């Protein structure tokens, strides 16, 4: 077992790899959606979007348990256990003969992914707090962004060689790499004297404490809205590229461009957050997105943009949505965990579970509302950001 702490650079890289298990499980599937729709749900092609949201739903449910379990048994065992469940779901998915069975396997896969997603955040909180934590998470998110950049291209290559079912073998290999890195190099960050018993009574007390902080509740609410915008965009993006603009073949390349440019948001946030604070960055970012999404929806709905300009304008708007998440989600996670370092696992679980599950409830109807144009998505993103902007203004300025 490793005894010496990792160098911070290696720790950030490992954390980004564990986060990226989630990203690869979502973005790597996007090129497969048309084939899954044609094979499993030819009469309702929009239903294939549920491949994305079902995984996110399972992850949200699993999040409620991953944190408390990690508070009891330690961070590393909880992450490894989550990866094991994730691999089981990934192994069942390729043999699914119907959309319903595939969605069930994706939910199980998501439950397991909650381990690396949430417990890794608790591990960071064990070691850091406040703006420094936000800075480290931002650096990890910057590296993590490289996975969405290449995942659709990798997924397209795998699909071409092995069919859409082959993607699940790739995600198993990827998750094993991240978990072995953790086992071999990272010491446990939660010593036994600080662990909490896994009993209903202490869990209930901790959950009530989490939900009694106005800052935490507000941060969770805003995260829900931002995640709703993000998951709605992810669910719809492949169909918009294909049906709205006829660019299905080049989708992996364009998605890589989107992800790489958006990755700069996390680097920018890491540079600015210590100096400007989390509240100001989040509020300004959401305000800018309200204006841009509203303007784009009006232009697209009114048919004002010529054909040669419509796709570049949509591309810029999509980049802005992903850029927005890089300037908000890491900061919102840090805000939610700031007063709760002594129960970081429970706090991360309640935070992640509520924001993710409710975001799926928001995102699924947004994706299913696709009507051949990006207008419904743009209107939804503007509305969600407006609600988040209003909530952020209730948080004290010194954060």
Order of alpha helices (4+ residues) and beta strands (2+ residues): alpha-alpha-alpha-alpha-alpha-alpha-alpha-alpha-alpha-alpha-alpha-alpha-alpha-alpha-alpha-alpha-alpha
